[in-house]
Amino acid sequence: MTTILPLLAFIVATSVAVIGACGPRGVMVEKLARVYGEVSQGGGLTNGRLIVLVELYVNKETGTWTLVQTYPSGIACIMVAGNNWRSNPLVVPGVDT
């Protein structure tokens, strides 16, 4: 365990937007805001045996976004990240018409 913590700290400190990166939720939220300008747009709790918090962070100016899940232990992990976020509903031809 003691060898994993320094590696984990390095991953979180150097590349928060890397999918699968994990760390304390407070550190993750601060990095998303400081490095990417992303702020929480909302979230919710999953159903099932292991309940986790899932949140979406977005920078409305640049369009970058990150989906983060936080475990009851307080450790947060990036599930997926991307760009070109749109807040308006998408219309899918053939499905929504």
Secondary structure, 3 states (H helix, E strand, C coil): CCCHHHHHHHHHHHCCCCCCCEEEHHHHHHHHHHHHCCEEEEEEECCCCCCCEEEEEECCCCCCEEEEEECCCCEEEEEEEECCCCCCCCCCCCCCC
